Amino acid sequence: MGLLQIKNLNLSIGDTQILQDISLQAEAGKIVAIIGESGSGKSMTAYCVNRLLPRGANVSGQVMFDGQDMLQLPEPALCDIRGADIGMVFQEPMTALNPVQTIGAQVAETVLIHGAAQKSEALKIARETLNRVGLPAAEFPLSRYPHELSGGQRQRVVIAMAIALRPKLLIADEPTTALDVTTQAQILGLLKKLVVEDGMALLLISHDLGVVADIADTIAIMRRGKVVESGPVKQVFAEMNHPYTRALFKASNHVPDRAAKAQETPILQVSGLVRDYILPRKSLFGAPPKLRAVNDVGFSIKRGESLGLVGESGCGKSTLTRAILGLDAVQAGRIEIDGRAVTAGEKVPRELRRKMQVVFQDPYGSFNPRHKVMRLVAEPFHLLDNAPTGSARHQAVEKALTEVGMLAADADKYIHEFSGGQRQRIAIARALIIKPELIILDEAVSALDVSIRAQILDLLAGLSDRLGLSYLFISHDLSVVRAITDRVMVMKSGKIIETGDTETVFTAPQHPYTKALIAAAPVLEKTP
C-alpha cells in the first residue's frame, strides 16, 4: 500500500465538474509526476490532498494519506498534517514568500507553528535546512530578505520551508517553470536528492514532459479533469496509448516550418554597447562601485532573420533589450534601427519607434484590465502620423486579431476572459497592428503549455514568412530557441561569449558555458 492513495476522486465547484474519477498513488522514496496543460486539474488534485479547496467545492472519493482519509479529517487534524507530514512547494516563490520577513524567520516559522522546537532551536533547524538546499551560511545568512535573492535561490527557500520538518510527502507545483535551464536542473537534482535522503514521496506537477522524463518513476497524464494514461515513465513514453499523450509528446518536440530566407541588409545594428549600474556606497567618502551589466556587446539582425539570445538570469539580456528599445541610457556604444541611431535613455523618434515592437513574458501584466481588447490592440496607433479612426480603426484591429488566430468578435471582450495562450496571441496582434519590421520577444512562450507554445511558434514562423518580420527571441528555453531561430547568441556576465548558426551552436558548442547550458537542458527522447 502506498503512502498516498487517491481513489475515485471527484471534485466540482458549483455546477462545474473539475475532477472525474482520479486514481493514483505515491510510494515513499518514489517520484510521481502529474502532467497536463493548464485547466487539466493537476493543481486541484494536489489541493485535494491537502484539502485546500475553495468555497463551493464538493468533493467525493478517497484521499488516503498514511492510513488516514484526508477528506474525512476535521480541520485541526489537517492543520497538524499540513507542513509537518505534507510539504508544499508553489510555482511562484516570490508570492509564496513574505517580502518583509527574513528567509530565516520564514523557514523557522514552519517549525514554530507546529511546536516542534523553541525559537533558538527553530532558527538552528532553519540554518541546517537552508544548508541542505544549497544556501550556505557564508553567502546566505538568515538575515537575508527574499528580494535579495534570485529566482532559483527563492525557490530553494520555498523548498527549505516545505522540508524543514522532514515531511513524508512533498508536493511541488510547477517548481521550475520560470527558471533558467541550469537552475532548473539544480532544483530538479535537489528534489531528487531529498527524496533519496529522506525517503519521502514526491508529487511533481508540470506541463512539460521533458522536465519529468529523467526524474520521475511513474507518471499520470491528465486532460480535462481525467487521468487519460498512467504508469511507469519508460512504459508510458514507449507505448503512448492515448492520442493526447502522443499529441503532448509531438508538441514538446515541435519545430515550425520556416520558408523565408533572411536578406543581407540589417534592420538592427548594435556595436560596442556598455551599460553600467551604480551600486550603493561601501564607505562614506569612497566612490560608489559600478556593476557592468552589458560589456562591449555588438551584433546585427538582418531583415527577415530570427536571432536568439540565451543566458541565465542576471546575464544582461533584459538590460540589453531595454537599451535597444531606448528605455535605458548606455555609457558607450551605438544602436541603429534601419540605419538610424537610437539614443538610449532619450525619447525615440516615432518613425523609429514604430519600426520595432515588443512582446513581454507576462501578457496579462502588459495589458490594462479595465480596457477591452479593441482599445488594447489599437494602442500603438499613437505612433502613426495618420492613425485610422472610426470603422477603419475597428477593421484594422479585427484584421490583426484574425491574423493571429483570434476572432473578430474578441475585440469586444476584456483580457481576463482569455487563456494564457490567447492573451499572448493578443499581445502579438498588438505588436503587429502598425506593421513593424522588428519584434522583440522577451520570454514570450516560457509560461505556456507545450501545445499552445507550438501554436505560437507556428504563428510567429508564418508571420515572418508572410510579412518579412525580424525577431530578437529572448528565452531560457533552449528547445524553443533551437526551433524558431536562424542564429543564436549566448550571453554571460554582460558579454556575448558565443554566436553562430543555431544548429552549429547546439550540435558543436565551443565555449564551456554554452556546453553547460545545453547539457542542462532537458531532452525528451522516445523510449524504445
N, C-alpha and C positions, 0 to 999 in steps of 0.2 A: 504494500500500500504506500502511495507517495505521500510526501509531506503535505502537498496541496492537491486536492482532488475537486474539480469542478464538474458537476453532473447536471445535465439538462437545465442549464441556467437560462432563464428568460427575463428580459427587462423591457419595460415600457414606461414612457414618460407621457402622461396624459393619454392620448389616443394613438401615439406613435410607438410602434414596435422598434426597439433599439437592438436587442439581442434575442436570438432564437436558438434554443436547444444547444447551448455551448457546452462542450465537454472536453476537458483536457486535464493533465496532471503534471506536477513538477516534483522531482525527487531531490533529496538532499545531495549536494555535490554535483548537480547537473544544471545545465542551462537550457531553458525553453524559450524559444523566440516566437513572438506573435507578429505576423507580417500582414500588412494590408494598407490600403490607401486611406486618406482622410475620410472619416464618416463610416468606416467599416466596422467600428465597435471595439477596436483594440483597447483604447484607453478606458472605455466604460467597463470592459471586462476586468481590467485591473482595479478600477474603483469599486467594483462589486466585491472583490476580495477583501478590501479594507472597509467596505460598507460606507464609502464616501460618495453618497448619491444625492442628487438634487431633490428638491421638494417635488412632490407629484410622481415620484418614481415608484413603480410597482415591480417587485422582483420575486421570482419563484425559482425553485430548484434547490440544489445543494452546493455550498462552497465549504468543503471540509478542509480545515487547516489544523494540523497537529491533533486530529481527533475531535475537533470542535466545529460545529456548523456556524460559520460567521454570520449567516443570515438570521440565526435564531438568538444570538447572544444579545444581552442588554448593552446599552451604550457604555456604562462604566467598565464592563469587561472588555469591550472593544478598545477603549482608551488605554487599557493596560497592555493590550497586544500591539497596537499601532506604535511604531517607533522602537519598541523593545524586541518583539519577535518578528515583526514585519517592517522592514525599512522601505522608504520610497524615494526615488531619485526622479525629479521632474525635468521636463525638457528644457526650460529656460531658467538657468541658475540665477540670473540677476533678479527675477521676480520671486524666486524661492528663498532668497536671502534678504535679511533686514539690512537696509543700507546704513542705518545709524548704529548698528551693533558690530563689534569686532568679530572676526571669524572664530576666535577662541571662545567668546561668550556664546556664540550660536551653536557650536559643536557641543559645548558643555551643557547647554540648555536641555538637550535630549536626556542627558544623564540625570540632571537635577529634577526634571519633571517626573521622571519615573522613580525618584527617590533612591537611585542606585548608589549614590555617594554624596558626601558633603561638598561644598563649593571648591575647596582646595583640591580634593581628590578628583572632582569632576574636571577641573582645569588640567590636572595631570593626565587624565584619560583623554581629554581633548588634544593635548600635545602629542601623546603617543599615537592617536588615531590620525592626526594630520601627518605625522611622520610616515605612517603606513601608506597613505595615499600619495606620497611623493612630494610633500610640502614640508621640508626640514626646517627646524627652528632657526637656523642661521639666516636663512633667506625669508622665512615666513613666520615671524613671531605671532603670538596670539593676539597682539595689539593691532594687526593689520585689519583694514576695512575692505569690504567687497569691491569697491570701486578702484582699489589699488591693485587689483589682480586682473589677469587676462581671462578670456572666456574659458579656456581649458583649466586654469587654476581655480576659477569659481566653481566649475563642475566638480573638481576634486573636493572642494569644501563641502558641497552638497552631498557627495558620496560619503565623506567623513561623518557628516551629521547622521546619515542613514545607517552607518555601520558601527557607530560609537558603542552601542550595547550588544554588538555581535549578533544580529538577528538571524533567525533560521531561514527567512525568506527575504530576498531583496527584489523589489520591483523597479525597473529602470525604464522610464517612459521617454523614448527618443533621446537618449543621453548624449548623442554625438552629432545631431542634425546640423548645427551651425558651426562645427569645429573644423579646423584645418585637418588635412589628411594625416599628418604626423601626430597631432594632438589627439585625433580620433583613434589612431592606432594605440596610443598610450593609454587612453581611457578604457578601450576595449581590453587591452592587456591587463590593466589594473583590475577590472571587474572579474576577468577570468582567474587572476591570481587570488583574489579574495574568495572566490568560490572554492578553489583548491585548498587554501589555507584554513578557512573557517568551516568548510563542509556545508555551506548554506546552499539553498536553491536560488537560482536567478531567473526571474521572469523578465525577458528583454523584449521591449516593444519597439518596432521600427517599421518604416515604409520601404526600406532599401534592402533587397535580398543580398547584395554584395557585402553589406556591413555584417550580417549574421552568418554568412556562409562558412567562415572558418572558426567561429567561436561557439555556435550553438550545437547542442546534442540532438535536440528534437525541435520541430518547427510546426506551427499551426498557421495556416493561411486563411485570413478572414476576408469576407466580402459581404457587404450589406447585412451585417449582424449575424452571419453564419460562418462556421468553420467549414470551408469547402475542401480542404485537404490537410492532412497532418501525418506525422510520423518522423522517423529518424531523418536528419538533414540529407544525408547522402542518398537515401532511398527516395525521398520526395524530389530531389533535384534530378535523379536518374530517371524516374518514371513520369513525373509531371502529368498525372492522370487527368486533372481538371483543366478545362480550357483557360480558366482565369490564371492558374499557376503558369501555364505556358505564355500567356499574354504578359504577365508581370516579368517573367524572365526575358522575353523578347524586348520589352520596353527598357529594361535595365541595360541592355547592350545595344540600344538603338543608335544608328548612325544615319542622319538625314542625307538625302541625295542633294548634291550641290552641283549645278551645271555651269554657273557663271565663272569666268576667269577674271582675276584682278588685272586692272590696267597698270601701265607703268607710271602714270602721273600720281603723285601723292596727294591725299586730301589733308593729312595731318603730318607735320614735321616737328619733332622735339629735339633740341640739341643742348647739351651741357647744363641741364636743369639741376638747380641746387635749392633745397628748401630747408632752412634751419628753424628750430623752435627754441625759444628762451626758457630755460628751466629755473626753478626757484634758487635764490642765492644760498650758498652754504656758509657764508660768513658775512658780517656786516659791511666790510669795506671791499671785499673781493668782487671781481666781475662775475656776473651770473653765468653759469655754464650753458652750453648750447647742445642741442641734440640735432644731428644732421639726419633728417627723415628721408630726404631724397638727395642722392650724391652723384652728380655728374651723369644724369640719365639722358640718353639720346636714342631716338628710334623714329620710324615713319610708318604710316599706314597708307597703302595705295587705294585708289578708288576701286570699290567692289571687293576689297580684301577683308577677311576676318582675322584679327590679331588677338591672341590670347595673352593674358597676363596672370601669372600664378605666383603664389608665395604665401607664407604663413602670416597670421595676424601680426601687425606691427612692422611689416617689412617695408611699408611705404606706398602700397597700392592706392589706398584711398587718398593720401596726400597728393600723389601724382595726379589722380583723377580730378581733384579739386583745383589743382593748378591749371590743368587743361581746360576746365570749364570756366576759368577766370575767377574762381571764388577765393583762392588763396594766393597771396603775394609770394614771389620767389626771390632769392638773393642773387641768382645768376641763371643764365641760360635764355633760350628763346623758344617760343611756341608759335607755330604758324598754321593757320587754317586756310586751305586753298591759296597759299602763298602770301596771306596777310597776317601780320603779327598780332597775337593776343597778349595783352598786357595783364598778367595775372595779378589779381587783387584790385584791379580797377574795373570800371564798367565796360563790358564788352559791347562793341557796336552791334546794333540789331541785325545788320546784314551778316555778321559773323555768327551771332548767337543762333540765328535760325538755321544755320548750316549744321548745327550739332544739337542733339537732344540726349537725354539720359533716362534710363530705366533703372529704378532703385530695387534693392533687395526686398524691401517690405512694401508692396504696392498699397496696402491699406493705410500705412503711415504716411504715404506720399499724396494721399487724397484728402480733401476736406469732406468729412462725412455728412455735412449739412447740405451739400450741393448734389444735384442729380448728375448722372453721367454726361448728359448733354453739355452742361457747363464745364465739367471737369475735363472732358476731352478737348473742348474748344479753348482751353486756357492759353495754349501757345499762339493763338491768333493775334495776341497783342504785339507779337514780333513782326507782323506783316504790315506793310505800308497801306495796303488796301485790303483789309480783312473782310471776308464775306459777312453779310448781315441777312437777317430775316430767313426766308426759305432756303437761300443759298448756304447759309451757315448750318441749318439743320441737315441739309443734304450732304454737306461735307463731313459732318460728324457721323451720320449714318453710314456713309461710304467707308470711313475709316474703321468703324466697328465691324462692318461686314468683311473688310479686308483681313481682319484678324480672327475671323470665325465666329463673331458675335452676331446678334440680331439687331436690326434697326430699332426694334421696339425697346431694346435695352437702354436706349438713350434716356428714357423716361423713368428709370429706376435709380435707387440710391446704391452706393457702393457696398453697403453691408448686406445687400441682397444676393451677392455673388460669392462663389467659392474662391479659394486662393488662386487657382489656375485661371479662372475667368477675370479676376482682378488684374492679374499680370497681363492678360490679353488687352484689357482696357488701358493699362499703363503703356503698352506698346502702341495702341491706337493713338493715344495722346502724343506720343513721341513722333508718330508718322504724319500727323494731321497737317503739318506745314511742309511736308516733303523735305526733310533734312538729308544731308549727304553722309553724315557720320552719326552713329548711335553708340553711346557708351552704356554697356550693360553691366551693372555692378551687382554681382551675385544674384542675377535676375531669376535663376531657377533653383537656387540652393535649397529652398524650403518646400519645393513642390513634390508631389508624388511622382513616381517614375513614369507612369503613363501620361500624366499631364506634362511632365518635363519633356517627354518625347514629342508631344504635340506642339509645344512651344518651340522646340528646336527645329521641327519641320516648318513651322510658321516663319521663323527667322531665316531659314535657308531659302524658302520660297520667295520671301520679300526681297532678299539680297539678289536673287536671280532676276526677279521682275523689275525691280526699281534701281538696281545697281548700288545698293547701300553698302557702306563700310561699317564694320563693327570693331569696337575695342571691348573684348569679352573678358571681364574680370571674374575669376571664380577660384574657389579652393577645391572644387570637384574636378579632378583631373580627367575623369571619363567624359565629362561634358565638354571640356576644352578640347580634348582629342577628337571628339565627334564633330565639332562645329567650326574649328579654326583652321586657317591655312598655315599660319606661323604662330609660334608661341615664344613668349619671353618669361624667364624665371627671375624673380626679384628676391633679394635677400639683403637685409640691413641697409636699405636705401639704394642698392646698386642692382643693375641688370647683370646677372652673372653668367647667363647663357641665353642664347636666342638662335632660332633656326626654324626650318620646316617642321611642322608639328610631328609628323611621323618619324622624322630623323631624331628629334629630341627625345621622343618617347621610346624609340627602339634602341638608340645608341646615345644615351646621355653622357656628357663629358665631365661636367662638374660634380664633385661628390655630393653637394647639396641636392642637385637635381636627381641624382641616383637615389638618395634617401627619400625624397618626396615620392618618386614613382614606386619605390619598394613599399612605402607605407600605404599606398592607395589600395583599397580592397578590390580584388579581381574576382569576378563571377564567372566561373567556368562550369560547363555542364559535366556532371559526373558520369563517367561511362558506365 
